[in-house]
């Protein structure tokens, strides 16, 4: 879980928006490459349409990242799979950075 998702602000956003989105289901999953139709009885997560990392790279503020227009329902499989892949890519990049030899 990213630092962004461990904040009390994210907990507040989830408490406010998850019930509101629940009322609009069924909807397709917002995760890229996943168009699973989420039914009201299916387990789902509140996800970002533009990921936190992409938004930060574009200079978005935390308020912009957690704006309701950037939130939507994500099936748990798609959301957690994509989150795991993004986290692993960061780990690999950090490991490669540490292993580089100094330029002589």
N, C-alpha and C positions, 0 to 999 in steps of 0.2 A: 504494500500500500504506500502510495506516495505521501510526502509531507503535506501536500495540499489536501489530501483526503483524510488526514488525521486531525485537521483543525476543527475547532468548535464551529467555525463559519460553515464548513461543509456539512456538519451534523445538522445545523439549523436549516440549511438549504434543503437537505434531504427530508427533514421533518415537514417542511412547508410544501414542497413540490411533489413528493412521491404520491400523496393522496390525491392531489389534483390531476396528475397524469393518470393514475389508476382509474379515475372516473372516465377517461377518454379511451380506454382500451376497448377493443383490440386495435393495435397499431403495429407497423413493422419495426423491427429492431433498428436502431440508429447506427450500429457498428458497421464500419466499412466492410463490404463483402458479405454481410449477413442480412438477409431480408426475412428472417424468421418472423412470422406473425405472432405477436405476444397477446395471449388471451388474458382476461382479468384473473383467472385462477392460476396462471403460470407464474413461477418465481421469476423475478426480474430485478434489475438494478437501475438506478438513476445514472445515466451516462452523459458525457459531454459529446456534442456533435463535433466541435473542434477540440481536439485533445488538449490537456493542460500544457504539455510540452510545446505543442505547436503554437498555442495561444501565447505562451510566455515568449517564444521566439519572435512572435509578431508584435510584441510590446503591449499585450493586453494587461489590464489590471485584474486583480482577483475578482472584483465586482463584475467586470466584463466576462470573465471566464465562467462565473456561476450565474450569469444572467439567465432567466428562463428561456430566452430565445436560443441559448446554446445547450439546453438540457433536453433529454428525452428518454424514452424507455429503451433499455438494452437487455437482450436476453442474457442470462447469466453466463451461458457458455461462450457467446461471442465477446461479451465485455471482459470477462476474466481471462480469456484466451489472448485477446489483443493486449490487455494490460500486462500479462506475463511476458509476451513477446517484446513489448516496449521496455520493460524492466530488464530483460535479458540483454537486449541490444545495448542498454546503458552500461551494464556490467562488463560486457565484452569490450566496449570502447574504453572504459576506465582501465581494464586490465592491459589492453594494448598500449595505452598511454604510459602506464607504469613500466612496461617492459622495454620501451624504447631506449636505445643507447644514447648517451649524450653526443652532441655533434662535436667532433674534435677539430 
